[in-house]
Amino acid sequence: MVGTTALELQDGWPEAAFAAALPARLSMRPCSDAEILRRHLDTFDWRLWAARGSLVHESSGAGSRLIWRTEGEARERVVPADHEPPTTSSDLPPVLAGVAVLVAPRALLVVGELEVHRRIVDVLDELEKTVVRVAVETARARDRSGAAGAWAVARVERLRGYEEDARAIEAILAGLPGVARSGLEELTAAAAARGRRPGDYSSKLTLALDPPAPAAESLRAILARLLATVEANVDGVVDDVDVEFLHDLRVATRRARSALGELEGVLAGPAVERLREE
């Protein structure tokens, strides 16, 4: 396989319409159906996403595997895996050593989880050789209490030497009613079901302050951002997920103390004293 193109199926898989639209030299053959549990993995601060990478753990009746994809690379790395997803960089196989470097010293977390029904359909030429593979997936995102929103996509898998056939199949599918070029970001949808958004946390203090604004207003914005950082890390500290939760919490606290000291007199005295005590 040398790449995939995803198309959104707004009205389900149009199998009969797709088969009828194929040119005479091609035919369609359903190959397999599988139930898959797909987990998207990343660190709490989205290090893999920031590196334009995607690490996925899939489990099915056929076993489990890890899939690493990077933006701009046509091929993906697929390696066998344990039934449960890895939780630290040391759990990753040697072939994914580059991923381990990105992760360490943070823990790998499940940032999105989906129940997927995958149907594989092969498109054959006149010699009954597979020239294109279509993976039809109906996915349901899991939230903390069960399952949330659902969607369906067809992934046209381009096979080496048959790229022209793949482009033709993509055009045929895209021309069918209820099929659209997919703008769906699976990671974004899966993370949203768990109350997350890719890139929603960073330990960096990035604020767009308004230079003409009163100093007190700017200081409140800085302290509010630091408070949000502290609160975001409390659960990770309590659960002892990885050392970076405590590190980020302590740094945010020190920054808040420094801001109060450097900008002494900006806020009313009683408020500052109460904050310093806290």
QUINORTA-V399281 format. One record per residue. N is the residue number from 1. RES is the residue in three letters. NEAR is the number of other ideal C-beta (glycine too) atoms within 10 Angstrom. Layout:
BEGIN
{{N & RES & NEAR} {N & RES & NEAR}}
END
This chain:
BEGIN
{{1 & MET & 13} {2 & VAL & 13} {3 & GLY & 15} {4 & THR & 18} {5 & THR & 17} {6 & ALA & 18} {7 & LEU & 21} {8 & GLU & 15} {9 & LEU & 21} {10 & GLN & 11} {11 & ASP & 10} {12 & GLY & 10} {13 & TRP & 19} {14 & PRO & 18} {15 & GLU & 13} {16 & ALA & 9} {17 & ALA & 15} {18 & PHE & 20} {19 & ALA & 14} {20 & ALA & 10} {21 & ALA & 16} {22 & LEU & 15} {23 & PRO & 10} {24 & ALA & 6} {25 & ARG & 11} {26 & LEU & 18} {27 & SER & 14} {28 & MET & 18} {29 & ARG & 12} {30 & PRO & 12} {31 & CYS & 12} {32 & SER & 11} {33 & ASP & 10} {34 & ALA & 14} {35 & GLU & 11} {36 & ILE & 17} {37 & LEU & 16} {38 & ARG & 22} {39 & ARG & 21} {40 & HIS & 24} {41 & LEU & 23} {42 & ASP & 26} {43 & THR & 23} {44 & PHE & 23} {45 & ASP & 18} {46 & TRP & 19} {47 & ARG & 17} {48 & LEU & 22} {49 & TRP & 19} {50 & ALA & 14} {51 & ALA & 15} {52 & ARG & 11} {53 & GLY & 17} {54 & SER & 18} {55 & LEU & 24} {56 & VAL & 21} {57 & HIS & 22} {58 & GLU & 21} {59 & SER & 18} {60 & SER & 14} {61 & GLY & 7} {62 & ALA & 10} {63 & GLY & 11} {64 & SER & 17} {65 & ARG & 14} {66 & LEU & 23} {67 & ILE & 15} {68 & TRP & 20} {69 & ARG & 17} {70 & THR & 15} {71 & GLU & 8} {72 & GLY & 6} {73 & GLU & 12} {74 & ALA & 11} {75 & ARG & 11} {76 & GLU & 14} {77 & ARG & 16} {78 & VAL & 15} {79 & VAL & 13} {80 & PRO & 9} {81 & ALA & 20} {82 & ASP & 12} {83 & HIS & 9} {84 & GLU & 11} {85 & PRO & 22} {86 & PRO & 21} {87 & THR & 14} {88 & THR & 14} {89 & SER & 19} {90 & SER & 9} {91 & ASP & 17} {92 & LEU & 23} {93 & PRO & 14} {94 & PRO & 7} {95 & VAL & 12} {96 & LEU & 20} {97 & ALA & 10} {98 & GLY & 14} {99 & VAL & 24} {100 & ALA & 17} {101 & VAL & 12} {102 & LEU & 17} {103 & VAL & 24} {104 & ALA & 15} {105 & PRO & 11} {106 & ARG & 20} {107 & ALA & 22} {108 & LEU & 25} {109 & LEU & 19} {110 & VAL & 16} {111 & VAL & 23} {112 & GLY & 24} {113 & GLU & 22} {114 & LEU & 25} {115 & GLU & 16} {116 & VAL & 18} {117 & HIS & 14} {118 & ARG & 18} {119 & ARG & 17} {120 & ILE & 16} {121 & VAL & 19} {122 & ASP & 19} {123 & VAL & 24} {124 & LEU & 16} {125 & ASP & 14} {126 & GLU & 9} {127 & LEU & 7} {128 & GLU & 9} {129 & LYS & 10} {130 & THR & 15} {131 & VAL & 21} {132 & VAL & 23} {133 & ARG & 20} {134 & VAL & 24} {135 & ALA & 19} {136 & VAL & 22} {137 & GLU & 21} {138 & THR & 16} {139 & ALA & 20} {140 & ARG & 17} {141 & ALA & 21} {142 & ARG & 19} {143 & ASP & 14} {144 & ARG & 9} {145 & SER & 6} {146 & GLY & 9} {147 & ALA & 13} {148 & ALA & 17} {149 & GLY & 12} {150 & ALA & 12} {151 & TRP & 17} {152 & ALA & 18} {153 & VAL & 19} {154 & ALA & 26} {155 & ARG & 15} {156 & VAL & 23} {157 & GLU & 18} {158 & ARG & 22} {159 & LEU & 18} {160 & ARG & 10} {161 & GLY & 9} {162 & TYR & 19} {163 & GLU & 14} {164 & GLU & 10} {165 & ASP & 20} {166 & ALA & 23} {167 & ARG & 14} {168 & ALA & 17} {169 & ILE & 27} {170 & GLU & 20} {171 & ALA & 11} {172 & ILE & 18} {173 & LEU & 21} {174 & ALA & 15} {175 & GLY & 10} {176 & LEU & 17} {177 & PRO & 8} {178 & GLY & 13} {179 & VAL & 21} {180 & ALA & 13} {181 & ARG & 12} {182 & SER & 17} {183 & GLY & 7} {184 & LEU & 15} {185 & GLU & 12} {186 & GLU & 21} {187 & LEU & 20} {188 & THR & 15} {189 & ALA & 17} {190 & ALA & 26} {191 & ALA & 24} {192 & ALA & 17} {193 & ALA & 19} {194 & ARG & 18} {195 & GLY & 9} {196 & ARG & 19} {197 & ARG & 13} {198 & PRO & 18} {199 & GLY & 12} {200 & ASP & 13} {201 & TYR & 17} {202 & SER & 13} {203 & SER & 16} {204 & LYS & 9} {205 & LEU & 13} {206 & THR & 6} {207 & LEU & 11} {208 & ALA & 5} {209 & LEU & 10} {210 & ASP & 9} {211 & PRO & 5} {212 & PRO & 4} {213 & ALA & 11} {214 & PRO & 10} {215 & ALA & 11} {216 & ALA & 14} {217 & GLU & 11} {218 & SER & 17} {219 & LEU & 18} {220 & ARG & 14} {221 & ALA & 15} {222 & ILE & 17} {223 & LEU & 18} {224 & ALA & 11} {225 & ARG & 15} {226 & LEU & 21} {227 & LEU & 15} {228 & ALA & 12} {229 & THR & 21} {230 & VAL & 17} {231 & GLU & 11} {232 & ALA & 19} {233 & ASN & 23} {234 & VAL & 11} {235 & ASP & 11} {236 & GLY & 20} {237 & VAL & 18} {238 & VAL & 10} {239 & ASP & 10} {240 & ASP & 10} {241 & VAL & 18} {242 & ASP & 21} {243 & VAL & 13} {244 & GLU & 18} {245 & PHE & 23} {246 & LEU & 15} {247 & HIS & 14} {248 & ASP & 22} {249 & LEU & 19} {250 & ARG & 13} {251 & VAL & 16} {252 & ALA & 21} {253 & THR & 15} {254 & ARG & 11} {255 & ARG & 17} {256 & ALA & 20} {257 & ARG & 12} {258 & SER & 11} {259 & ALA & 18} {260 & LEU & 19} {261 & GLY & 10} {262 & GLU & 9} {263 & LEU & 16} {264 & GLU & 10} {265 & GLY & 9} {266 & VAL & 16} {267 & LEU & 17} {268 & ALA & 9} {269 & GLY & 9} {270 & PRO & 8} {271 & ALA & 11} {272 & VAL & 17} {273 & GLU & 12} {274 & ARG & 9} {275 & LEU & 15} {276 & ARG & 11} {277 & GLU & 6} {278 & GLU & 8}}
END
